[in-house]
């Protein structure tokens, strides 16, 4: 690996300062550095748009929190370029590397001494009658929810063209295993190990208490249809991309390509859960 991409959390002075240090350090390691255009004025690397990074780099380094990594991850879906997240945020389920270990970990990555894990993304199409309204991708979750009106929305869900349920609720979260520790967890959904090829379906405040979260095979196509809403409803991808919906609109969700994330060799998934979620106990090994 000698072609390295760098991006940061937008409008974050600390992240930009670290990007400058990292860029200079990588140049000393004889690496070619490509810098996202919103931080390009600060660094000495070649400035290119984030959308162009997957075609140019061997490794993508993200300085920020999980939200920043999600922004990058959606653009790398279907590419085999590893992404290293340096945690400048809060929990940091996806941005696994502490900022204090940045240079040591990047050095290990360049030497080929780290491990990677692949996460699948979701492809989302919204339809009105027979016309496609929007398309997008999500790395963590797809959320159907009421918009500005306080009343519940009503919708139905089918899986593999088989009717599953009709529900009145504040909304519904469809989460990948990577996203099962995000909004879906807050909605009462299960934590799904990244190696489980499944999608978590978690209702948000359902009016019928018998509606519980379910887990469906990742290769199944899921269809949602908005049946009733006091005003326009919303479809959100990773909490970052927003699509407006009207009654009668359909949403088709299916598994798309993979995103490859770099992890520290000494960290394992259960260690991360125990640390981030403050579970009791410790590792005796």
MOQUIWO-V920830 format. One record per residue. N is the residue number from 1. RES is the residue in one letter. SS is DSSP state (H for helix, E for strand, C for the rest). PSI is psi in radians with two decimals (NA if undefined). OMEGA is omega in whole degrees, -180 to 180 (999 if undefined). Layout:
# MOQUIWO-V920830
N | RES | SS | PSI | OMEGA
N | RES | SS | PSI | OMEGA
This chain:
# MOQUIWO-V920830
1 | X | C | 2.06 | 175
2 | X | C | 0.07 | 175
3 | X | E | 1.87 | -169
4 | X | E | 2.28 | 175
5 | X | E | 2.54 | 179
6 | X | E | 2.32 | 169
7 | X | E | 2.85 | -177
8 | X | E | 2.94 | 169
9 | X | C | 2.35 | -176
10 | X | C | 2.45 | 175
11 | X | C | 0.70 | 179
12 | X | C | 1.88 | -175
13 | X | H | -0.66 | 180
14 | X | H | -0.78 | -180
15 | X | H | -0.72 | -180
16 | X | H | -0.69 | 178
17 | X | H | -0.72 | 177
18 | X | H | -0.62 | 178
19 | X | H | -0.69 | 178
20 | X | H | -0.81 | 178
21 | X | H | -0.79 | -178
22 | X | H | -0.71 | 179
23 | X | H | -0.82 | 180
24 | X | H | -0.70 | -180
25 | X | H | -0.73 | 180
26 | X | H | -0.63 | 178
27 | X | H | -0.66 | 177
28 | X | H | -0.52 | 178
29 | X | C | 0.19 | 179
30 | X | C | 0.59 | 177
31 | X | C | 2.59 | 169
32 | X | E | 2.28 | -174
33 | X | E | 2.29 | 176
34 | X | E | 2.20 | -173
35 | X | E | 2.32 | 176
36 | X | E | 2.46 | -171
37 | X | C | -0.41 | -179
38 | X | C | -0.18 | 173
39 | X | C | 0.11 | -173
40 | X | C | -0.53 | -178
41 | X | C | -0.32 | -177
42 | X | C | -0.47 | -171
43 | X | C | 2.85 | -178
44 | X | C | 0.08 | -180
45 | X | C | 3.05 | 176
46 | X | E | 2.25 | -176
47 | X | E | 2.13 | 177
48 | X | E | 2.85 | 178
49 | X | C | 2.61 | 179
50 | X | H | -0.65 | -179
51 | X | H | -0.41 | -179
52 | X | H | -0.22 | -175
53 | X | H | -0.78 | -177
54 | X | H | -0.44 | -180
55 | X | H | -0.12 | -172
56 | X | C | -0.45 | -168
57 | X | C | 2.78 | 173
58 | X | C | -0.36 | -178
59 | X | E | 2.39 | 177
60 | X | E | 2.20 | 180
61 | X | E | 2.25 | -177
62 | X | E | 2.10 | 177
63 | X | E | 1.85 | -177
64 | X | E | -2.67 | 177
65 | X | C | -2.92 | -179
66 | X | H | -0.59 | 179
67 | X | H | -0.72 | 178
68 | X | H | -0.72 | -180
69 | X | H | -0.63 | 178
70 | X | H | -0.71 | 178
71 | X | H | -0.75 | 179
72 | X | H | -0.79 | -175
73 | X | H | -0.70 | -180
74 | X | H | -0.56 | -179
75 | X | H | -0.26 | 180
76 | X | H | 0.07 | 179
77 | X | C | 2.29 | 180
78 | X | C | -0.12 | 176
79 | X | C | 2.72 | -180
80 | X | C | 0.42 | -179
81 | X | C | 2.12 | 179
82 | X | E | 2.50 | 179
83 | X | E | 2.24 | 177
84 | X | E | 2.10 | 179
85 | X | E | 2.17 | 175
86 | X | E | 2.07 | -168
87 | X | E | 1.91 | 171
88 | X | C | 0.16 | -177
89 | X | C | -2.52 | -176
90 | X | C | -1.53 | -176
91 | X | C | -0.92 | 177
92 | X | C | 0.92 | 174
93 | X | C | -0.63 | -178
94 | X | C | -0.65 | 177
95 | X | C | 1.59 | -166
96 | X | C | -0.37 | -171
97 | X | E | 2.14 | 175
98 | X | E | 2.54 | -177
99 | X | H | -0.53 | 180
100 | X | H | -0.33 | -180
101 | X | H | 0.19 | -170
102 | X | H | -0.93 | -175
103 | X | H | -0.68 | 178
104 | X | H | -0.78 | -177
105 | X | H | -0.76 | 178
106 | X | H | -0.69 | 177
107 | X | H | -0.70 | 178
108 | X | H | -0.68 | 178
109 | X | H | -0.79 | -179
110 | X | H | -0.51 | 179
111 | X | C | -0.07 | 179
112 | X | C | 0.44 | -174
113 | X | C | 0.30 | 178
114 | X | C | 3.02 | 180
115 | X | E | 2.82 | 180
116 | X | E | 2.78 | 175
117 | X | E | 2.38 | -179
118 | X | E | 2.34 | 176
119 | X | E | 2.34 | 177
120 | X | E | 2.66 | 175
121 | X | E | 3.12 | 179
122 | X | E | 2.40 | 174
123 | X | E | 2.35 | -174
124 | X | E | 2.24 | 174
125 | X | E | 2.35 | 174
126 | X | E | 2.45 | -174
127 | X | E | 2.49 | 171
128 | X | E | 2.02 | -169
129 | X | C | -2.07 | 179
130 | X | C | 0.32 | -178
131 | X | E | 2.26 | 178
132 | X | E | 2.18 | -179
133 | X | E | -0.88 | -175
134 | X | E | 2.76 | 171
135 | X | E | 2.63 | 178
136 | X | E | 3.12 | 179
137 | X | E | 2.66 | 176
138 | X | E | 2.53 | 176
139 | X | C | -0.67 | -179
140 | X | C | -1.04 | -172
141 | X | E | 2.75 | 172
142 | X | E | 2.20 | -174
143 | X | E | 2.12 | 170
144 | X | E | 2.24 | -176
145 | X | E | 2.79 | 173
146 | X | C | 2.70 | -178
147 | X | C | -2.12 | -174
148 | X | C | -0.32 | -178
149 | X | C | 2.43 | -176
150 | X | C | -0.23 | -178
151 | X | C | 2.64 | 176
152 | X | C | 2.77 | 171
153 | X | E | 2.80 | 176
154 | X | E | 2.37 | -178
155 | X | E | 2.89 | 174
156 | X | E | 2.72 | -179
157 | X | E | 2.40 | 173
158 | X | E | 2.56 | 176
159 | X | E | 2.19 | -178
160 | X | C | 0.69 | -179
161 | X | C | 0.31 | 176
162 | X | E | 2.22 | -179
163 | X | E | 2.32 | -180
164 | X | E | -1.00 | 179
165 | X | E | 2.82 | 167
166 | X | E | 2.40 | -169
167 | X | E | 2.44 | 166
168 | X | E | 2.24 | -175
169 | X | E | 3.06 | 172
170 | X | C | -0.35 | 178
171 | X | E | -2.86 | -176
172 | X | E | 2.39 | 177
173 | X | E | 2.24 | 171
174 | X | E | 1.99 | -171
175 | X | E | 2.47 | 169
176 | X | C | 2.94 | 174
177 | X | C | -0.69 | 178
178 | X | H | -0.60 | -179
179 | X | H | -0.03 | -177
180 | X | H | -0.29 | 177
181 | X | H | 0.19 | -179
182 | X | C | -2.19 | -176
183 | X | H | -0.67 | -179
184 | X | H | -0.63 | 178
185 | X | H | -0.72 | 178
186 | X | H | -0.49 | 179
187 | X | C | 0.11 | 177
188 | X | C | 0.18 | 180
189 | X | C | 2.87 | -180
190 | X | C | 2.73 | 170
191 | X | C | 2.21 | -176
192 | X | C | 2.18 | -180
193 | X | C | 2.46 | -178
194 | X | C | -0.41 | -179
195 | X | C | -0.06 | 177
196 | X | C | 2.15 | -176
197 | X | C | 1.42 | -173
198 | X | E | 2.84 | 176
199 | X | E | 2.28 | 179
200 | X | E | 2.31 | 179
201 | X | E | 1.96 | -174
202 | X | E | 1.97 | 175
203 | X | E | 2.58 | 177
204 | X | E | 1.95 | 179
205 | X | C | 1.05 | -179
206 | X | C | 2.53 | 179
207 | X | C | -0.50 | 176
208 | X | C | 1.98 | -173
209 | X | C | -0.25 | 179
210 | X | C | -0.22 | 176
211 | X | C | 2.00 | -176
212 | X | C | 2.82 | 175
213 | X | C | 2.54 | 175
214 | X | E | 2.83 | 178
215 | X | E | 2.22 | -177
216 | X | E | 2.73 | 179
217 | X | E | 2.43 | -176
218 | X | C | -0.44 | -178
219 | X | C | -0.08 | 179
220 | X | C | 2.44 | 174
221 | X | C | 2.34 | -180
222 | X | E | 2.38 | 176
223 | X | E | 2.30 | 174
224 | X | E | 2.54 | 175
225 | X | E | 2.22 | 179
226 | X | E | 2.07 | -175
227 | X | E | -0.57 | -177
228 | X | E | 2.38 | 177
229 | X | C | 2.34 | -178
230 | X | C | -0.44 | 174
231 | X | C | -3.02 | 179
232 | X | C | 2.44 | 177
233 | X | E | 3.13 | -175
234 | X | E | 2.55 | 172
235 | X | E | 2.12 | -176
236 | X | E | 2.36 | 178
237 | X | E | 2.01 | -179
238 | X | C | 0.38 | -179
239 | X | C | 0.23 | -174
240 | X | C | -0.59 | 178
241 | X | E | 2.31 | -171
242 | X | E | 2.32 | 175
243 | X | E | 2.33 | 179
244 | X | E | 2.44 | -177
245 | X | E | 2.65 | 174
246 | X | C | 2.83 | 179
247 | X | C | 2.32 | -178
248 | X | C | -0.28 | -180
249 | X | C | 2.58 | 178
250 | X | E | 2.57 | 177
251 | X | E | 2.19 | 178
252 | X | E | 2.20 | -178
253 | X | E | 2.31 | 177
254 | X | E | 2.80 | 179
255 | X | E | 2.40 | 176
256 | X | E | -2.56 | -176
257 | X | E | -3.01 | -175
258 | X | E | 2.70 | 172
259 | X | E | 2.37 | -177
260 | X | E | 2.09 | 179
261 | X | E | 2.54 | 178
262 | X | E | 2.38 | 179
263 | X | E | 2.71 | 177
264 | X | C | 2.40 | -177
265 | X | C | -0.59 | -175
266 | X | C | -0.11 | -179
267 | X | C | 2.39 | 172
268 | X | C | 2.94 | -170
269 | X | H | -0.76 | -177
270 | X | H | -0.53 | 174
271 | X | H | -0.75 | 179
272 | X | H | -0.81 | 178
273 | X | H | -0.79 | -177
274 | X | H | -0.71 | -178
275 | X | H | -0.86 | -174
276 | X | H | -0.60 | -176
277 | X | C | 0.06 | 176
278 | X | C | 0.77 | 175
279 | X | C | 2.69 | 180
280 | X | C | 2.76 | 176
281 | X | C | 2.98 | 180
282 | X | C | 2.88 | -179
283 | X | C | 2.08 | -179
284 | X | C | -0.16 | -178
285 | X | C | NA | 999
